Amino acid sequence: MRIVVYLALILLTACSSTSPLIKTAPPEDYQLKQVVSDVDYFIGKPVRWGGKVIKVNNDDEYSTIQLVQFPLNGYGKPMATKSSQGRFFSQSREFLDPAIFEEGTLVTIFGTVRSAEIVKVDQRSILAPIIEISKFHIWPEINRDLAHEHYYISPHYRRYIGHGYYGRGRYYPYLY
């Protein structure tokens, strides 16, 4: 019985690999719209924002990621299906590899507001805050096609999605 308890604890701690800075919002959870309205007031203040990577730029001093902001869920993951408040930049003195931060990757950034920059999107200029990165988390892409690979055949020769023969799940309406 002890072995089962220890294994359960190990598995639970292994699943919680996200930093507490990413999981929980700072005490004053400043939003992108607030910061854009008065960037000078928010310089040096901590923020936790997330979004989808647009592009990565590396030069001798900084690596800069341009992101489209999306609201975060309870775990700090960007919800790309919700509406965005705009764009922001995040910078680090460390090299951020464009192969890892490829376009479309979901990222959560914790850092401080450093300044702002005007960026041109199509024919419109917008103000985008620049965040100095303290911590970041890259969210793995969920492959929805893999759900169809985890099925079981019922005695009625139908595909069954679930855990084991008596698991909870659903039957596909067609015969296999």
C-alpha positions as CSV (number, residue, x, y, z in Angstrom):
1,M,0.0,0.0,0.0
2,R,2.9,2.4,0.8
3,I,4.4,1.8,-2.6
4,V,1.1,2.9,-4.3
5,V,1.0,6.1,-2.2
6,Y,4.6,6.9,-3.0
7,L,4.1,6.3,-6.7
8,A,1.0,8.5,-6.7
9,L,3.0,11.3,-5.0
10,I,5.8,11.0,-7.5
11,L,3.4,11.1,-10.4
12,L,1.6,14.2,-9.0
13,T,4.8,16.1,-8.4
14,A,6.1,15.1,-11.9
15,C,3.0,16.6,-13.5
16,S,3.4,20.0,-11.8
17,S,6.5,21.1,-13.7
18,T,5.2,24.6,-14.3
19,S,6.7,27.4,-12.2
20,P,4.6,29.0,-9.6
21,L,5.2,32.4,-11.2
22,I,3.5,31.1,-14.4
23,K,0.6,29.3,-12.5
24,T,-0.4,32.3,-10.3
25,A,-0.9,35.9,-11.3
26,P,1.1,38.6,-9.5
27,P,-0.8,40.4,-6.7
28,E,-1.8,43.3,-9.1
29,D,-2.7,41.4,-12.2
30,Y,-2.2,44.2,-14.8
31,Q,-3.7,43.7,-18.2
32,L,-2.3,44.6,-21.5
33,K,-4.9,47.3,-22.1
34,Q,-4.0,49.0,-18.8
35,V,-0.3,49.0,-19.6
36,V,-0.8,50.4,-23.1
37,S,-2.9,53.3,-21.8
38,D,0.0,54.6,-19.6
39,V,3.3,52.7,-20.2
40,D,5.4,55.1,-18.1
41,Y,3.4,54.4,-14.9
42,F,3.8,50.6,-15.3
43,I,7.6,50.5,-15.9
44,G,9.2,48.1,-13.5
45,K,5.9,46.5,-12.5
46,P,5.5,42.7,-12.7
47,V,3.2,41.1,-15.3
48,R,2.2,37.6,-16.3
49,W,0.9,37.5,-19.9
50,G,0.6,34.9,-22.5
51,G,0.0,34.6,-26.2
52,K,0.9,33.1,-29.5
53,V,4.4,33.7,-31.0
54,I,4.5,35.8,-34.1
55,K,8.2,36.0,-34.6
56,V,11.6,35.9,-32.9
57,N,14.5,38.3,-33.4
58,N,18.0,37.7,-32.1
59,D,20.7,40.4,-32.1
60,D,23.9,40.8,-30.1
61,E,22.2,42.2,-27.0
62,Y,18.7,40.8,-26.8
63,S,16.4,38.1,-28.1
64,T,13.0,39.5,-28.7
65,I,9.7,37.6,-29.1
66,Q,6.7,39.3,-30.6
67,L,3.4,37.8,-29.3
68,V,-0.3,38.2,-29.8
69,Q,-1.8,38.4,-26.3
70,F,-4.5,36.0,-25.2
71,P,-6.2,35.8,-21.7
72,L,-4.8,33.1,-19.4
73,N,-6.7,30.2,-17.9
74,G,-6.4,29.1,-14.2
75,Y,-3.0,27.3,-14.9
76,G,-1.6,30.3,-16.8
77,K,-2.0,28.8,-20.3
78,P,-3.1,31.3,-23.1
79,M,-6.6,30.6,-24.4
80,A,-6.1,31.2,-28.1
81,T,-9.9,30.9,-28.7
82,K,-10.6,34.0,-26.7
83,S,-10.3,37.6,-27.9
84,S,-6.9,39.4,-27.7
85,Q,-6.1,42.7,-26.2
86,G,-3.2,43.4,-28.7
87,R,0.4,42.6,-29.1
88,F,3.5,42.8,-26.9
89,F,7.2,42.1,-27.0
90,S,9.2,40.1,-24.5
91,Q,13.0,40.4,-24.3
92,S,15.8,38.3,-22.8
93,R,19.6,38.6,-22.7
94,E,19.6,34.8,-23.2
95,F,19.5,33.3,-26.7
96,L,15.9,32.3,-27.5
97,D,16.0,29.8,-30.4
98,P,13.5,30.5,-33.2
99,A,13.3,26.7,-33.7
100,I,11.8,26.3,-30.2
101,F,9.8,29.6,-30.2
102,E,8.4,28.9,-33.7
103,E,5.4,30.8,-35.1
104,G,2.1,29.8,-33.5
105,T,3.6,28.4,-30.3
106,L,1.7,29.3,-27.1
107,V,3.9,30.9,-24.4
108,T,3.4,32.4,-21.0
109,I,5.8,35.1,-19.9
110,F,6.4,36.5,-16.4
111,G,8.5,39.6,-16.2
112,T,8.6,43.4,-15.7
113,V,7.4,46.1,-18.0
114,R,10.5,47.8,-19.4
115,S,9.3,50.2,-22.1
116,A,7.1,50.3,-25.2
117,E,7.7,50.3,-29.0
118,I,5.5,51.3,-31.9
119,V,5.0,48.4,-34.3
120,K,3.4,48.5,-37.7
121,V,0.7,45.8,-38.3
122,D,-0.4,46.0,-41.9
123,Q,-0.9,49.7,-42.4
124,R,-1.7,50.6,-38.8
125,S,0.8,51.6,-36.0
126,I,0.2,50.2,-32.5
127,L,1.9,50.6,-29.2
128,A,3.3,47.3,-27.9
129,P,4.8,47.1,-24.4
130,I,8.2,45.4,-23.9
131,I,8.5,42.9,-21.1
132,E,11.9,41.9,-19.6
133,I,11.6,38.1,-19.2
134,S,12.1,36.6,-15.7
135,K,10.4,33.2,-16.4
136,F,8.6,31.7,-19.3
137,H,6.8,28.5,-20.1
138,I,6.2,27.0,-23.6
139,W,3.0,25.1,-23.8
140,P,3.1,21.8,-25.7
141,E,0.9,21.5,-28.7
142,I,-2.0,19.1,-28.2
143,N,-2.4,16.8,-31.2
144,R,-6.2,16.1,-31.4
145,D,-5.6,13.3,-33.9
146,L,-3.9,11.2,-31.2
147,A,-7.2,10.9,-29.4
148,H,-8.4,8.5,-32.1
149,E,-5.4,6.2,-31.6
150,H,-6.4,5.4,-28.0
151,Y,-9.5,3.2,-28.5
152,Y,-10.6,-0.2,-27.5
153,I,-12.8,-2.6,-29.5
154,S,-16.0,-3.5,-27.6
155,P,-17.7,-6.9,-27.8
156,H,-20.1,-5.3,-30.3
157,Y,-17.1,-4.5,-32.6
158,R,-17.4,-0.8,-32.2
159,R,-14.6,1.6,-31.3
160,Y,-14.7,2.7,-27.7
161,I,-12.8,5.7,-26.4
162,G,-12.0,5.4,-22.7
163,H,-9.8,3.6,-20.2
164,G,-10.0,-0.1,-20.5
165,Y,-12.9,-2.3,-21.2
166,Y,-15.1,-0.9,-18.4
167,G,-13.8,2.6,-18.5
168,R,-15.8,5.7,-19.1
169,G,-15.9,7.0,-22.6
170,R,-18.2,6.9,-25.7
171,Y,-18.9,4.6,-28.5
172,Y,-18.5,5.7,-32.1
173,P,-21.8,5.3,-33.9
174,Y,-20.3,3.3,-36.8
175,L,-19.0,-0.2,-36.9
176,Y,-15.2,-0.7,-37.1
